[in-house]
Amino acid sequence: MITDGYADVTEEHMEALKKRKVSIRTVIFGLRRAQSSRDGDEECEALAPFGPVMKLEDVVEACGTG
């Protein structure tokens, strides 16, 4: 999932995703990209149980294309 940091999940959808054992890799870009849940902030916190939440810059750096 690619988001500007405002992505959220309702409780109902969260339970359905957990039941199906969904895995989501979240990449944050845009205005709120520097505030991922990995940094201790609450941005995209609802998505963190489903997989890593990363900043776009970290993904680019890890790929060696930045």
C-alpha positions as CSV (number, residue, x, y, z in Angstrom):
1,M,0.0,0.0,0.0
2,I,1.3,3.5,-0.8
3,T,-0.1,6.3,1.3
4,D,0.5,9.9,2.3
5,G,0.3,8.9,5.9
6,Y,-3.5,9.3,6.4
7,A,-4.4,5.7,5.6
8,D,-6.6,4.1,8.2
9,V,-8.6,0.9,8.7
10,T,-12.0,0.5,10.5
11,E,-12.3,-2.0,13.3
12,E,-14.6,-4.1,11.1
13,H,-12.1,-4.2,8.2
14,M,-9.2,-4.8,10.6
15,E,-10.8,-7.9,12.1
16,A,-11.5,-9.2,8.5
17,L,-7.9,-8.6,7.5
18,K,-6.6,-10.4,10.6
19,K,-9.0,-13.3,10.1
20,R,-7.7,-13.7,6.5
21,K,-4.0,-13.3,7.7
22,V,-3.4,-10.5,5.3
23,S,0.1,-9.1,5.0
24,I,0.5,-5.4,3.9
25,R,3.7,-3.5,3.2
26,T,3.0,0.2,3.6
27,V,5.1,2.9,2.0
28,I,4.6,6.5,3.2
29,F,5.2,9.4,0.8
30,G,4.2,13.0,0.7
31,L,3.6,15.6,3.4
32,R,3.5,13.1,6.3
33,R,6.1,10.7,5.1
34,A,8.5,11.5,7.9
35,Q,6.1,10.3,10.5
36,S,5.7,6.6,10.2
37,S,4.7,4.4,13.1
38,R,8.2,3.0,13.0
39,D,9.4,6.4,14.2
40,G,7.1,6.2,17.3
41,D,4.4,8.4,15.8
42,E,0.8,7.3,15.2
43,E,0.8,7.7,11.4
44,C,-0.5,4.5,9.8
45,E,-0.5,2.8,13.2
46,A,-3.5,0.8,12.2
47,L,-1.6,-0.8,9.3
48,A,1.5,-1.7,11.3
49,P,0.0,-5.1,12.6
50,F,-0.2,-6.3,9.0
51,G,3.5,-5.6,8.0
52,P,6.2,-3.1,7.8
53,V,5.5,0.7,7.5
54,M,8.3,2.4,5.7
55,K,9.2,5.9,4.4
56,L,9.7,6.1,0.6
57,E,13.2,7.5,1.1
58,D,14.2,4.3,3.0
59,V,12.8,2.1,0.2
60,V,14.7,4.0,-2.5
61,E,17.9,3.9,-0.4
62,A,17.6,0.2,0.2
63,C,17.2,-0.4,-3.5
64,G,20.3,1.6,-4.2
65,T,18.5,3.9,-6.6
66,G,18.6,7.1,-4.5
